[in-house]
Amino acid sequence: MTRPVPRPGVLAIDPYVPGKSPAPGAARVFKLSANETPLGPSPAAIEALRKLAPDIAAYPDGAATRLRRAIGVRYELDPARIVCGAGSDEIFALLAHAYVGLGDEGVYSQHGFLEYKIVILAAGGAPIAAPETNYTASVDAILANVTDKTKIVFVANPNNPTGTFLPVAEINRLARLLPSDALLVLDGAYAEYVRRDDYDAGIELVSASENVVMTRTFSKIFGLAGLRLGWAYAPAHVCDALNRIRGPFNVSSAAIEAGVAALADVAHIDAAAAHNDRWLPWLTREIRGLGLDVLPSVANFIAIRFPLEAGRTAADADRFLTARGLVLREIGAYGMPEFLRLTVGTQEANELVVAALSEFMRGAGTRARAAHG
């Protein structure tokens, strides 16, 4: 018996596995595994969805004109150089589909977002992981892995799942030294959270370049992850390529209307950023005080390293926390099996996590002493 067979390489792709949501047996669940904002979406976005409800029988505007204009106003960009998609994930896939083919290569950092490898493979290319230094992307390592086969380079800045970042001088150096026929994609999913003076999401660099693209998302600080909405700011010729291959109605009416409303609610965005400004350093300080290593993060999450000894591993901590309704992200797929990633949550969730980790570490120490007599 014969049946359709995917083209070579498709079944060799490891599918992306999202962070878990349930915590069986727990009375309450705090989902801290997907870097969602604890403040939720803007009330204005919710109201926009309510008003849209009677009109969902109609197709959306395929060009997402109102949304691109709203993005242009907020970030002072030319709407003609903006392409919207069903999350920045779709933008990554479109870029790889447009610029990577059989025999080509795509480069990303060692602990970079898993989707980069997936879209490179799906396009028929070979993914190349450049080593990181102290869990931070290295421009020198990226450049060392660029060859005449390299068609695309992905850099998440800040990076997920580490929370580390490259300063603007290093990003500019990478763009300057990268071959002009290779596309540099700067993933700024967490850009709105960064408070460093030496950070830049890449808008000016894109404006001045022919081979640099910046992507952003509405899934994080804007609280619209469930609607799947992202966008790219790119050179005109890149936008032309993407618009030729994207779906004609790839962004829903709901995403368009909620996105426009969310962009206009500056107070809600500022409140989300202020909440993170308060709790990111608090979580980092408190968890380090328990004797655990926390990577320095500029995003809305932290990566916590656990010892490798029995009873104190990341897997042990994950089971302990999940049983108490605290769901963190296991990141072994990123080559970081000794870490758990923790999203900054509500005040209640943050305090519960620290208390539970304190209990876990005390219990682990007690078990270790008992095991040694």
N, C-alpha and C positions, 0 to 999 in steps of 0.2 A: 504494500500500500504506500502511495506517495502522498505528500502534502506540501503546502508552501513552506519554504525554509527561509529564515531571515538571511540577509547578506552576511558574508563572513565578518566576524568580530562583534556582531550585535549581542549574541548570547554570552560573550565573554565579559560584558559590562556588568559590574556589580551595581545593582540598583541603589539609589539613594534611600537610606532608611531614616525617617524623621525621628526626633526624640519622642520617647514614650509619653503618654498622657495619663493612663489609669494608674491607680495605686490600690489594688484589690484589698478589701478589708478595712481600709482607712475610712474613718468617719468623714473627714474633710480632705480635699486634695488641693494642693498648691502647685500648679504647673509652672516650674521654673526651668524648663528644658528647651524652650524655643525662642528665647530672647524677645518675647512679646512685651509690650509696655504694660505695666501694672495699672496705668490710669485708664486704659481702654480707649476707644475712639472718641473723637470730638462729638459732643452733643449735636453740633451743627451737621456733622456727617450722618448721624443717625436720622435726624430730621429730613435730610436730603433724600435718604433711602425711602422714608415713609411717603414723601411727596411723589417719588418716582413710581411707586407700586402700581398705580392704575395704567401706566404706560409701558409695562414690560413686554407687551405683545409686539412692540415696534423694535426693529433693529437699531443698534446704537450707531452713532456717527463713526464710521470706519476710520476717520482721520483723528478722532479724539480732539477735535479742534479747540473746544472750550478748555479742556484739561491742559493741552499744550500751551495755550495762552496763559492760563493761570500759573503754570510752572514757570513760564517765561517771565511773568511779572514778579513772582517771588524771588527768583534767582537772577533776574536781569539777563535773560538769555533770549536768543532769537528762536521763536517757536518753530521755525522752519528747520532748525537743526536739532529738534527733539523728536524721538520716536518712543511711543509708549508700548508697553507689553503686559502680558499676564504675569506680573512679578518680574523682578530683574532676572530670574531664572530663564524666562523665555528670551530675554534680550541676549543672555549668554549663548543660548542655543542658536539663535538667529545669527549672531556674529560668527560662531564656529561654522555653521552651515554655509554662510556666505564666503568665508575666507580660508577654510581648512578643507583639504581633500586627501585622497589616498596618497601616502608617501610624505605628507606634510607633518610638521610637529607643532605642538603647542606647549608652552612653558608656564609653570605656576610654582609657587613656593611649597616647600615640603609639607607644611601643615596648613596649606590653604584650603579654602572651601571645596568640599568634595565634588560639587557640581561642575567645576572646571574640568576635571578629569573625565567626567561622564560626557560632557558635550564635545570634547575633543575626540574621544573614542567614537561617539555617535556619528560624527562627521567623517569618520574614516582616518583620522590622524593618529599620531603617536603622542601620548602625554609624557612630558618630561618634568619631573619634580626637582626643583633646585633646592639644595640644602639650606636650612635656616641657621642662624646664629642666635643662641639663647631664645629660641622660639620666636624669632623675629626674621622677617624676610630679609635676604641679603642681595643688594643690587649686584655686587660682584659675582655672587654665585649664579644669579639669574643670567647675567651677561655671559658667564663662562659656559652656560648650557644653550646659548643661542647659536644656531648654525644657519647655513643657507636654506635649510628646510623649515626654519621657524616662520610660521605665519601669524601667530597670535601669542601674546603674553598676558596672563591674568595676574593682577595684584589686588588683593583685598586690603583696603587701607581705611580704617583699622581692619585687622585680620580676624576672621572667625575660624577656629574657636579660641585663639590665644588672647585676643584683645590687644595685642601689640600693634605698633604702627611704624611707618617710615616717615621721617620728616620731609618737608617739601623739597629741601635741597637734594635729598637722595632720589626722590621721585623725578625731579627735573634732570638729575644726572642720568637716570635710567632712560628717560625719554630721549635725551641728547645722544646717548651712545648706542641706542637700539637702531638696527638697520631701518631705513625709511620704508622698506616694503613689509615690515612686520607691524602688526597692529597691537598697541598697548591698551589694555582694558583696565581702567581703575574702578574697582568696585567700592563705592562709597555708601554701602548700606547703613553704616553706623555713623556717618559723618556728622549728623546733627548733635551727637552726644559729645563730640571731642571738644576739649577746652584748652588744648595746647597751642601756644603761639607759633610753634614751628610746624603746624599741621595745615594742609590745604587739600581740599577734596579734588582739585584738578580742573576747575572751570577755566581759569586763565590759560592753563597748559593746553586744554582742548581747543580753546579759541585761537591759539597761535600755531596749532599743529595740524598736519594732514594725516597723522597715523595714531592719534590718541583719542580714546573714547572714555567718558565717565558714565557709570551707571549708578542709579539711585533707586530706592524702594519706598513704598508707602507701608511696608509691613512692620516697621519697627517703631519709631517715635510717633508716627501718625496713627498707629493702631488699626490698620486696615488689612492685616495679613489674610483674613478670611476672604477678602474680595480679590486677591491676587492682582497687584498693580505695581508696576515699576516703569522706569524710563531711562533713556540714554540721551546724553548730549554728545554730539559727534560731528565730525566734518560733513559737509553737505554730500560728498560722494559716498560716504558710509551710510548716511540716512537713506540715500537713493537705493543702495543695495538692499538694505533691510526692509524698506517699504515694498520692494519687488517680491520678497519671499514670505513676509509675515502674512498671517491670515487676514482676510478683508475686514473682519469684525473681531479682532483678537482681544479687544478691551471691552468689557461689558458696560452697558448703560449705568448699572449700579456703581461700578468702579469709577467711572467718569464723574458722576454726580457727587459721590462721597469724596473723591479726591479733590475736586474743586472746593468743596466745603471745608475739608480738613486743612487745605493750604491757607484758607482765609482765617482760620481760627488760631491766630498767633498766640493768644493767651494760653490755649490748651497745649500747644507745642512748647511754650516757655515753661509751663508747669511740669511737663514731662521731663524736660531737661533739668530743671531745678531739683526735681525728685531724685534724679540719677546723680546729680552733683552732691547731694547729701548722702545717699546710701551706698554708692560705689566705694568711696574711701572708708566708710564705716565698716562695710562687710570685709574689705581687704584687711583693715587693721584688726578687727575682732577675730577673724579666722587665722590670721598669722599669729595672733596671740595664743591660739590653741596649739601652736607648734607645727602648723601646716604651712607649706609653701604656696603662695598665691602669685601667679604671674602678674606683672604690672599691666593694667588694662586702662584704655581710654574709651571703651565702649560701654554698653549697658549689661555687661556680664563679666565674670571672672573665671579663670581656670585654676582649679585647686589640685595640687599634687599631694597624693597620699603615699605613705611608705609602702614598700613591696613586701613587708613581713606579714606573716599569717595573722589574720584577724584585723588588720589595719589597712588593707588594700582599698583601692577605689571601688572595686566590686563589692567588698564587704560594706563599705560606707553607703554605696548605692542601695543595697538591700536594706540596710538599717534605716535610711532616710525614707525610702519608698514605703516601708511598713508604717511610717508615721505620716504618710500623705504628702511628703516633700519630694517632688519628682524633679531630679536634676538630669543632665545630659551626659551619658557615657560617651567618650570620644576615642575609643580604641580604634575606630575606623580611620581616624586622622593620624594614626601612629602615636597616640598618646594614651596608652592603656592605664597609666598610673594617675590619670587626671579625671575629674568630673568638672563639667562646666555648669556654673550657677548663674541664672539670670537675676538681675536686680528686681526684686518683687515689691509688694506692698510692705509697709512697716511691719505688719503682723507676720508676713511670710519671712522677711529678713531676720527678724528676731527669733522666730521659731527655728530657722535653719541653724543659726549660731548656737542656740541652746541645744539642739539635737546633735550637732557636731561636737559640742563640748561633752555631752553625755557619751557619744560614740568613742571619743578619744580617751575619756576616763575609763570606760568599760574595756577598751582594747588594752590599755595599760594594765588593768587589773587582771585580765585574761593572760597577758604575757607574763606577769609576775607569778601567777598561779601555775602556769605551764613550766616555769623554771624552779618550782619548789619554794 
